[in-house]
Every structure is written in structure tokens, then in C-alpha cells.
Amino acid sequence: MQRIIHHIKENQFQNIYLLYGDERYLKRQYTEKLRAALAGDDEMNTHFYEGKGIPVGEIIDLAETMPFLAERRVIFINDSGLFSSAGEKLAAYLEDCNETTFFVFTESDVDARSKLFKTVQSKGIAVEFGAQDENTLKRWVASTLAKEGKRITENNAQLFLSKTGTDMENIQTELEKLISYCLDSDVITAEDIETICTPQITNHIYAMIDAISVKDTQKALELYYELIALREAPMRILFLIARQCNILLQVKELKHRGFGNQDIAKKVEIPPYFVNKYISQASRFKVSQLNNAVRQCVEAEEAVKTGRLGDVISVELLILSVL
């Protein structure tokens, strides 16, 4: 990333840039930085291609065409799949491409063994944009809020990230909601976060438990695989399943004892507006089922810690056995 910033600052560019990885927000931001620096407002010499099956021959012909009344022709290619297969023709061209043409590739998946990837590495710049660590994300959250005249403690920043996950696009969306909600306040509180922020992974866990309650094996497993695809750790998912079952147990017991929603929210430490959802979900389970689910969560964790099962398969088996 620093290399791209340096090239922009010095106005000295490589002819080929590849921005790849799972962090969509950063890829988009740096693609826009390169677009502004390389093309500015020039629409005539700026071209965009997206998706698999793009016409490589057409792109090469375009790349060989001199820019019209401009210094550069810039071609942006997004999620082409060429870095996994069928990129050999373009790779051969990029070995000695027109010096007035610049390429910016933005890809989700790349094969580092492919000829196209190796060519970009040798002739241009390839930058991977992966998930950022928690400390980096906390600093980014605090900085974004500071620009809006708002402050947040480290503990509340951590609470915020526990709701949003590590995807920066999702974090940005939730920050915008939070800033709008706290328009008249200069300090972000835990209550603000609990009230306005959508807990991404928790929503999946809630839906997963819902699927379990109606014995929908396929849906429960689909939700689990979605979380794995989002790079959530199986042990964290297991912890959240156990936590959800514990909450349901407490809610079920307190409701049975005649407690109102406000008291249930206070005793279980959940937002009041979630209580009815938990009551509804808990009603679909017997107490014995929830107790058994909690016990199975403990056994699944033990199986992973002792090496008897892998973490992914352990949670899969848990979901199937609870059903």
C-alpha cells in the first residue's frame, strides 16, 4: 500500500498494478486513488472491464492505441478471473506492453502460480489487501469518528468491532449509522453501539439457531459455511452458539417465572429490543434440549483441544447432532 501512495505522491507510476485479496473496502479506496492520479477527469482514455469472459483481444488492441490528447490510456479490469485461468495471452502482452497504457487489476481471487500473476509481479506492482488486525481497525474507527468530532474509548471501539466483524465495508456502513445516530453527541457510548449497530456474526448465529429449532439442517449448515467463508474462526462460532443457547435458557426460565421484558433484558444483559426475539426463539426449544446443546458445545470444544477432531468438522457435527 505504501508503494502505491509513494507512486502517487511522486507522480511516478508502474504500467501495471494488481490489487487483490478479501478486503474490498481498501481495494476500492486504492483503486479510486489510482484512478484519480492516473486518469483524473479524462473519460475518453479511461476504460473499464468487469467479470469473467472479458474480451482479451479487444483489451490488447485498445492498449496498443495511443491515448487521444492525453498522456496516458488507463484500463481498469475488475474480478476477471484471469489470474486463475485463461490469462496467458494477456500475460504475454504485458511482457512488453505499450508504455503509454496503464493497467489496474482488482481481483478477489488470484493464483500466485499463474503466468499472469508472475508477469505482474515482475513488470508491475502486486499488492495484497487482507483483513486488517484489530489494533489497526480500532485506530481507523477512532480516526474516522474524530473527523466527525466524536470520541470513542478503546473498550467501546472493541465492542463496536465485536458487532461488525473485520470487513471494512461493513465497518464503514455501521460507522455512518453510528455517526448519524449520535449527531448531537461528541462521545460514542456502549449503549449507542448496542442500540444502532447490527451484529453481523450474531445475526448469523441467531438465524442458525432458528434453523436448528425447525430442524432445517441444510439452512443451518449453509449459514455456518457462510461464516467460514467470512473467515470467522470455528471456535468463535462455537462459543457464540453456546452463548446463544445459554441466553435462551435464561430467557426461558425468567419468562416462566413471570419476569417482564425490561427485567429479563437487565438480568441477561441483552438489549431490551431483542427480548421478544429471544422469547420467541426459546419457545421452540425444551429446557432439556438447550441444556443438552450447551453440554454438546463443551464436548465439541474438548474434542478440538485434545486433537480428536478438527475445528471445522467439530462444529459441523455439533449442528447436526443438535438437530
N, C-alpha and C positions, 0 to 999 in steps of 0.2 A: 504494500500500500504506500509506503514511504517513497518507493521508487516512482510511482505514478505521480505523487504530489511533487516530487523533485522535478520530474519532466515538465509538468505543467508550469511550475514556478520559473524554470529556466527556459521555457518555450523550446525545448529540445526533445523531439519525440522519436520513438521507435515506429517502424511501419506496421508492426503487428502487436496487438495486446489481446491477451486471453484472461478474462475474469471468470473464475469458476468456483464451485463449491455450493454449500447449502444455505449460506447466509444471504438471502435475497435482498434485504434492505441495503447492505453495504455494496453488493454488486450493482444495484440500481443507482446508488449515490455516486459511485466512482465512474459508472458508465456516463452519467449526466455530466460529471466533471470533465471527462474526456471529450464529450460532445461539445461542451461549451468552449473548451480550449482548442480543439481541432477544427471545428466547423462553425462555431458561433451561430449567426443567423442565416448562414448560407444554406438554403434548402435545395438549390439546383444541383449542388455537388455532394449532397448528403443522401445516403440510401440505406434502406432498412429491409432486412430479410429475417423471417422468423419461422421456426418449426422445421420438422423433418421433411425431406424431399425438396429442398430449395434447389434452384437450377444452378449448379456449379459452373457450367459452361457460360451461362449468362453473366454470372458474377465475374468470371475471369475476363470476359470481353469488356465488361464495364470497367474493371480495374485497369485495363490497358488503354482506356480512353483518357486523354488528357483533360484535366479539370477546366471548366469554362470560366474564364476571367477570375480565377482564384488560384491560390497556392496549392490547395490540396483537394483531392476527392476522398471522402471518408465513407466506408462501408461498414455498417453495423449488422452483425449476424447474431441472432439470439436463439438458444436452445435448438440448434440444428441437428444434433446427434452425430455430426461429422467427426467428432473426437472419439467416437466409439466404433464407427464403421463408415465405409464409403468416403473417407476423407483423403484418399491417396492422391486424387487428381488435383485437389486444391493444395495439398502439401507440396506437390511437385512444382506448382506455380509459385508458391510462396518462397521457394528456394531462391528465386531471382525475380521478385515482383517489381512492378513499376514504382519508382521511387517517389512519385507524386501521389500514390494511392496509399491510404492508411486503412487498416482493418481493426475493428474492435469486436471480438467474440465474447459473448456472455453465455456461459453454459452451466447447466446443473450437474451433468454427469460427463466425466472425461475418462478415457483410458490412457494412463500415462505411458503405456507401451505402444500406442498408436503412432503412425508416422506423422500425422498432423500435429499431435502434441509435441513430439520431439522436434519437429521443424519450428514450431512457435517458440519453444524453449531456446533453440539455437539462434533464431533470426529475430526474435522479439522478446516480449515480456509476458510471462505467465504468472498470475497471482491467484492464490487460493484464498477464498473467503469462507472460513469455517465459523462455527459457533464461538462466540466470544466468552471469555471466562467471567465469573460472577463479579469480580472486582472491577473489571473493565466496564461491565454493564451498569454497575452501581454508579460509577463515575459519570457515565454517559447520561443516566437518568437524572442525577443531581445537576449536571451541566445544562441539560435541556430545560429542567424546571427553573434553574437560576436565570436563564434568558427570559423567562416569563415573570421574573420577580418572586419566585417561590422557593422555599427551602424544604428539605426532607432529611430526616435523621438516617443514619446508616441502617438502623434496625428496621425502619419503615421502608427504606429502599429494598431491603432484603425481603420484607413481607410482600412488597409490590412485585418483585421478581418471582416469588413463590406462586403468585397468581398468574403471571403472564407467561412463564417459561422463558427460554433464551432466544426465541425468534425475535429479531429486532423490528420486523414489520409489525408483529403483534404488539410489542412493547410500545412502538410509536403510536399505534392506534389507541392503546389504553392510556398513554400519556396525554393524548389530545382530549380524551374523555375526562380524565382527571383534572386537567387544567381548566376545562370548561366548567366542570362541577365546582371547582374551588376558585371561581372567578374573583370572589370578594375576600379571599383569604390568602395570606402570604406563607402559611405553613401547612404542609400536607400531613394529615394525621392518619393513624391506623384506621380510624373509623371511616375516613374519606375513602381509603383504599378498599376496605371491606364493602362499602356501600356501592361503589361505582365500577370497580374492576371485575372483569369476567375471568374467573379462574380456569384457564384453558384445560389443563390436565384434569382438574377436579371435575369439570363438566363431562369429560370422557369417562372418568371413574363412575360418576353418578349414572350416566347412560349405560355403562357396563353392568352395574348392579341392577338397573332396571331390566335389562335384557335377561339377566340371571333370574330375576323374580318371576318372569313369564316363561322361563325355560327356553329362551331363544339362543341356543348355542352358537349359531352362525353369527348373529349380531354381536354377541359378547366377544367372540374371538376377533371379529373384524375391528371392533373398537380397540382391542388390545394390540393388534398388528398396526393400527394407525398410530398408536402411542409409540410403538417401537420404531416406526418409520420417522417419527418426530424426534427420535434419539432420546426418548425417555428411558432411564435405566429400569430394567425389570424389577430390581429390588425396591426402587422408589414406587413403582406401580403397586407392588405387593404391599408395601407399607400403607399406601393410600387406600387400597381395598380393605385392609384390616381396620384402618381408621374409620372408613365409611361404615363398616359393619358394627364397630363399637358405638358410633354415633347413633345408628339405627336402634341398637339395643337400648341405649339410654333414653332416646326419644320415645320408644315404645313403652318402656317402663314408666316414665314420667307421665305420659299421656294416660296410661292405665290408672295411675294414682290420682288423676284428676287435675294435674297442673295445666295452667293456661300457656299460650304460646310465648308470652314475654318471659315467664318463669323458666320455661323449657330452654329458650334461647340463652338465658343467663347461666343456667346450670350446665348446659352442654357446651357453652361458648361458641355458638354459631350465630350468624346474623339473623335477626328476627324474621326478615322476609323470606328466609329459607325454611322456616319451621314447617309450614304446611306441606312443602315438597317432601321433607323428611318423614312427616307423619304419614303421608300417602304411600311413600315407598315402604316404610316399616310395616304398614298394614298388610303387605303382601307376603310377609315372612312370619313364621312362627318363631318364638324365642329360642326354641331348641335349634332351629336352622341357623340363626345368627350366631349362637354360641358355637355351633359346630364349624361355621365358616371361620370364626376367629381362631379356633383351635387349628384348623387346617392351614391358616396363614402362618401360624407359628411353626407348624411341621414343615411347610414349604421352605421357609427361611432356614430352618435347621438342615434340610436336605441340601440346600445350596452351600451353606457354610461348611458342611462336612464333605462336600465334593461328590455326594451321591447323585446329584442332578445338576444340570446346567441351569442358569438363572432363567433363561427364556422358556425352556420346556417346563420348568418347575411351576411358573405362573400359568402356563397353558393348562397343565394338569389340574391345578387348583380351580381354574374357571370351569373346567369340565366336571370335576368332582362335586363342586358346589351345586352345579345344575343337576 
